Amino acid sequence: MEIIIDKGQAYTSYSKNLEKRGFGIKKGGRIYLHPVEVVYLAVKNKVKVLMNGERLKILELFNWAVSLNEDFIPFYYAYEDLRIRGYKVKPLEGYLVAKYVFLPIAESKMVSIVEIAKKNVENLVLAVVDEENEVTYYKVEEVDVKGNQFERIGKIRGYLVKDRILTEDTEIFERFFYGSIKDGLVSLSLLEGVYLMEMGVLEVYSDEKLSVEDLRDIARSFDLNFDRRFEVYKDLKLRNFVVKTGFKFGSDFRVYEEVRSAEDLPHSKYLVTIVDDRRMPMFEIARAVRLAQNVRKKKLFVYKDSEGKNRYVLIERVKV
């Protein structure tokens, strides 16, 4: 069998066997092939590929394909891996379409969660290709998360000490799991303090009673990103979650669906990282997802849309 490349298009004579195996698109007496199919058939089946009457060597074929698509290398190795797994996969506009819609990405590529989410593709799976051409798969889904924590908290008095609010009201920790406790004294973070003040349940004193704006200004002096972090914290609280720091997991927050008491803690369900429109290497996203799954949690990435709403993107490693 010969494949002809002419003016950027590749085709071969119609072959029932090729069609049955899911290669190309039949038009008349020919099957037109995508560059990734051409390279795959040349590598795996030793098919002869001709351009201007001359047979192309494998390296020349790769260079031709890369000239058409600078991301061809991860695209090819994801395609090859899916073929090996038995998929009759179809290349289509930068995707590989089979049971899922696969988006091949090199582990070193700089990506944006916002850009991935805005593709709005159902059953989207990232096919991440590492420098050894191994492929790992990550399912991407925008989710509307909800918890089951409903709180009725009585009035609390706290005292600001540096960047903590101290209170002797231990119920706020023992029953509702705010802050941390040592020696009968509860220490609340400034995030928790501003939220509880906004809810009208916490009074905070320093030399005098502080307003919520006073406390917010103090929080900003310790954390330049406080306002954005508070937006997400508050949104998660309004979604009825218990929200704690995710620092030891390399995240902004860890999130529980419900906590009945601090003495009988369930596992937190999500680790949450605020990304917005930040670009990062794909391996950083993959590492965060693997860390979450290694500690039996799911990984959520948060960005703010054009209307100012927080959107949550769940990314999970999957077997395909």
C-alpha positions in Angstrom: 0.0 0.0 0.0 1.2 3.5 -0.8 0.2 6.8 0.7 0.5 9.9 -1.4 1.1 13.4 0.1 0.0 16.1 -2.3 -0.5 19.8 -1.4 -0.7 19.0 2.3 -3.3 16.3 1.8 -2.5 12.6 2.3 -4.5 9.8 0.6 -4.4 6.2 -0.5 -6.5 4.0 -2.6 -9.7 2.7 -1.0 -9.0 -0.2 1.3 -11.8 -2.0 3.1 -9.3 -3.2 5.7 -8.2 0.4 6.5 -11.9 1.6 6.7 -12.7 -1.3 9.0 -9.8 -0.4 11.3 -11.1 3.1 11.5 -8.5 5.0 9.5 -9.3 8.0 7.4 -12.3 9.3 5.6 -13.6 7.7 2.4 -14.2 10.0 -0.6 -14.8 8.4 -3.9 -12.2 5.7 -4.5 -9.8 7.1 -2.0 -9.3 7.2 1.8 -8.0 10.6 3.0 -5.7 10.4 6.0 -4.9 12.7 8.9 -1.1 13.3 9.3 -1.1 11.4 12.6 -2.6 8.4 10.8 0.0 8.7 8.0 2.9 8.6 10.5 1.3 5.8 12.5 0.8 3.6 9.5 4.3 4.3 8.3 5.8 3.4 11.7 3.6 0.4 12.6 2.8 -1.1 9.2 5.9 0.0 7.2 3.6 1.6 4.7 5.4 3.5 1.9 4.7 7.3 1.9 5.5 9.3 -1.2 5.8 13.1 -1.7 6.8 14.5 -5.1 7.5 10.9 -6.2 10.0 10.2 -3.5 9.6 7.9 -0.5 9.8 9.8 2.8 11.9 8.3 5.7 10.3 8.2 9.1 12.2 11.2 10.4 11.2 13.2 7.3 7.5 12.2 8.0 7.7 13.4 11.5 9.2 16.7 10.4 6.4 17.1 7.8 3.8 16.4 10.5 5.4 18.8 12.9 5.5 21.5 10.2 1.7 21.3 10.1 1.2 21.1 13.9 3.9 22.2 16.4 2.2 20.0 19.0 2.3 16.9 16.8 4.7 14.9 19.1 2.3 14.6 22.1 -0.6 14.2 19.6 1.1 11.3 17.9 2.1 9.4 21.1 -1.4 9.9 22.6 -2.9 8.5 19.4 -0.5 5.6 19.4 -1.3 4.8 23.0 -5.0 4.8 22.4 -4.6 2.6 19.3 -2.6 0.1 21.4 -5.5 0.2 23.9 -7.9 -0.9 21.2 -9.6 2.4 20.4 -10.6 3.2 16.8 -9.7 6.8 17.5 -10.5 9.6 15.1 -8.4 12.8 14.9 -10.6 15.9 14.8 -9.6 19.6 15.1 -6.8 19.0 17.7 -8.7 16.3 19.6 -8.7 12.5 19.4 -12.3 11.2 19.5 -13.2 7.8 20.8 -15.1 6.8 23.9 -14.0 10.1 25.3 -12.8 13.3 23.6 -9.0 13.3 24.3 -6.9 16.4 24.3 -3.2 15.5 24.0 -0.9 17.8 25.9 2.8 17.6 26.6 3.7 17.6 30.4 5.8 20.7 29.9 3.2 22.8 28.0 1.9 26.0 29.7 -1.8 25.7 30.1 -4.7 27.6 31.6 -7.6 25.9 33.4 -9.9 28.7 32.1 -9.0 27.9 28.5 -9.5 24.2 29.1 -12.9 24.8 30.8 -14.1 27.2 28.1 -13.6 24.5 25.4 -16.9 23.2 26.8 -16.3 19.7 25.5 -18.4 16.8 27.0 -16.4 13.8 28.2 -13.1 15.7 27.9 -10.0 13.8 28.9 -6.5 15.3 28.9 -3.9 12.9 27.5 -0.8 14.1 29.1 2.4 12.9 27.4 5.6 12.9 29.5 9.2 13.3 28.2 9.4 9.5 27.9 6.3 9.4 25.8 4.2 7.7 28.5 0.6 8.9 28.5 -1.5 9.5 31.6 -5.2 10.5 31.4 -7.1 13.1 33.4 -10.8 13.7 33.1 -12.0 17.3 33.2 -15.4 18.4 34.3 -17.0 21.6 35.5 -19.0 20.9 38.6 -21.5 22.7 40.8 -20.4 21.5 44.2 -22.6 21.5 47.3 -22.0 20.5 50.9 -24.3 19.6 53.8 -23.1 21.8 56.6 -25.8 24.0 58.1 -24.8 26.2 61.0 -26.6 28.1 63.7 -23.8 29.8 65.7 -24.4 31.9 68.8 -22.6 35.2 69.5 -18.9 35.0 70.1 -16.3 37.5 71.4 -12.8 37.3 70.2 -9.5 39.3 70.6 -7.1 40.1 67.8 -3.5 39.1 68.4 -1.3 39.8 65.4 -2.9 37.8 62.6 -5.1 35.5 64.8 -8.4 36.0 66.7 -8.4 34.2 70.1 -11.6 33.2 71.8 -12.5 31.1 74.8 -15.8 30.0 73.1 -14.6 26.4 72.3 -18.0 25.4 70.8 -17.0 27.3 67.6 -14.2 24.7 67.1 -15.7 21.6 68.8 -19.1 21.7 67.1 -18.5 23.8 63.9 -14.8 23.2 63.3 -13.7 26.8 62.9 -10.1 27.5 63.9 -7.8 25.3 66.0 -7.8 24.7 69.7 -5.0 24.5 72.3 -5.3 24.6 76.1 -8.9 25.6 75.9 -8.3 28.6 73.6 -9.6 28.7 70.0 -7.5 30.5 67.4 -9.4 31.7 64.3 -7.8 32.8 61.1 -8.5 36.2 59.6 -10.5 34.5 56.8 -12.7 32.9 59.4 -12.9 36.0 61.4 -14.1 38.3 58.6 -16.6 35.7 57.5 -18.0 35.2 61.0 -18.2 39.0 61.5 -20.0 39.4 58.2 -22.5 36.7 59.4 -23.1 38.8 62.5 -21.9 36.2 65.0 -18.4 37.4 66.0 -17.3 40.6 67.8 -13.6 41.3 67.6 -11.7 43.6 70.0 -8.2 45.0 69.9 -7.7 48.2 71.9 -11.4 48.8 71.0 -14.1 47.0 69.1 -13.3 46.5 65.4 -15.6 46.8 62.5 -15.6 44.2 59.7 -13.8 46.7 57.5 -11.1 47.2 60.1 -10.5 43.5 60.3 -10.5 43.2 56.5 -7.9 45.9 56.2 -5.7 44.2 58.8 -6.1 40.9 56.8 -5.0 42.6 53.6 -1.8 43.8 55.4 -0.9 40.2 56.0 -2.1 38.7 52.7 -2.0 40.7 49.5 -4.3 38.2 47.9 -6.8 38.2 50.8 -9.8 39.6 48.9 -9.7 36.9 46.2 -9.1 34.1 48.7 -12.0 35.4 50.8 -14.3 35.5 47.8 -13.7 31.8 47.3 -13.8 30.9 51.0 -17.1 32.7 51.4 -18.5 31.1 48.2 -17.6 27.6 49.6 -19.2 28.4 52.9 -22.4 29.6 51.2 -22.3 26.3 49.3 -22.6 24.7 52.8 -19.1 23.3 53.1 -16.7 23.3 56.1 -13.6 25.1 54.8 -10.1 24.8 56.3 -6.6 25.7 55.1 -5.1 23.4 52.5 -1.5 24.5 53.2 -0.1 21.1 54.0 -1.5 19.7 50.8 -0.2 22.6 48.7 -3.7 24.0 48.1 -5.6 27.1 49.2 -8.3 25.1 51.0 -9.4 21.6 52.1 -13.2 21.2 52.1 -15.5 18.9 54.1 -19.1 18.2 53.1 -20.2 18.0 56.7 -18.7 17.9 60.2 -20.8 16.9 63.1 -18.0 17.4 65.7 -14.3 18.0 65.7 -13.8 14.7 67.7 -15.2 12.6 64.9 -13.8 14.2 61.7 -14.6 12.6 58.3 -12.0 12.9 55.5 -12.1 16.2 53.7 -13.6 15.6 50.2 -11.9 18.3 48.1 -8.6 20.2 47.8 -9.2 23.6 46.3 -6.7 25.8 44.4 -7.5 29.2 43.0 -6.1 29.5 39.5 -8.2 32.1 37.7 -6.4 32.9 34.4 -2.9 31.8 35.6 -0.9 29.7 33.2 1.1 26.9 34.6 3.0 23.8 33.2 0.7 20.8 32.7 2.9 18.8 35.1 2.0 21.1 37.9 -1.7 20.4 37.4 -1.0 16.7 37.2 1.1 16.7 40.4 -1.7 18.5 42.3 -4.3 16.0 41.1 -2.1 13.0 42.0 -1.4 14.4 45.5 -5.1 14.9 46.1 -5.9 11.4 45.0 -3.1 9.9 47.0 -4.7 11.3 50.1 -8.2 10.2 49.1 -9.5 13.6 48.0 -10.7 15.2 44.8 -9.0 18.2 43.2 -10.9 21.3 42.4 -9.5 24.3 40.5 -11.4 27.6 40.8 -11.6 30.5 38.4 -13.7 33.6 38.1 -15.8 34.0 35.0 -16.7 37.2 33.1 -19.7 37.8 35.4 -17.6 37.5 38.5 -18.9 34.0 39.4 -16.6 31.3 40.8 -16.5 28.3 38.6 -15.2 24.9 39.8 -13.3 22.5 37.6 -12.8 18.9 38.8 -9.8 17.1 37.4 -9.3 13.4 38.1 -6.8 10.8 36.9 -8.7 8.1 35.1 -8.1 4.7 33.4 -9.3 4.5 29.8 
